[in-house]
């Protein structure tokens, strides 16, 4: 199974990369762009055959390494 993990900063956490992207887009003439937030996407192949077990393993990975729960939210999508 594959797991796709989307990690984003929590609301209220400053996002300097998002601000830089927003400024660059405006500099390129893209008007009407605001509140840009930058995140990351991680895809993993898991040896699990059970969706619940795969989700539990991905959840544990997020809690232990992939995401900082103080500053970041994450969402997990399991794909066959």
NORVEN-V870041 format. One record per residue. N is the residue number from 0. RES is the residue in one small letter. OMEGA is omega in degrees with one decimal (* if undefined). Layout:
n=[N N]
res=[RES RES]
omega=[OMEGA OMEGA]
//
This chain:
n=[0 1 2 3 4 5 6 7 8 9 10 11 12 13 14 15 16 17 18 19 20 21 22 23 24 25 26 27 28 29 30 31 32 33 34 35 36 37 38 39 40 41 42 43 44 45 46 47 48 49 50 51 52 53 54 55 56 57 58 59 60 61 62 63 64 65 66 67 68 69 70 71 72 73 74 75 76 77 78 79]
res=[x x x x x x x x x x x x x x x x x x x x x x x x x x x x x x x x x x x x x x x x x x x x x x x x x x x x x x x x x x x x x x x x x x x x x x x x x x x x x x x x]
omega=[175.7 174.6 173.4 -177.4 177.6 -177.6 179.0 175.9 176.7 174.8 -179.4 177.3 179.9 -177.9 -177.3 177.3 177.2 178.1 178.7 178.1 179.3 178.9 179.6 178.5 177.5 177.5 177.6 176.0 178.0 -179.0 175.8 178.4 178.2 177.2 179.3 177.2 -178.6 179.0 177.3 178.8 179.6 175.1 -178.2 169.6 -178.5 178.9 -179.2 174.8 179.3 -176.8 -179.7 178.8 178.1 179.0 -179.7 179.3 178.8 178.1 179.4 177.9 179.1 -177.8 -175.2 -172.8 -165.7 -177.6 174.4 -173.5 177.7 -173.4 -170.2 168.5 174.4 176.0 -178.3 174.5 178.9 -179.6 179.7 *]
//
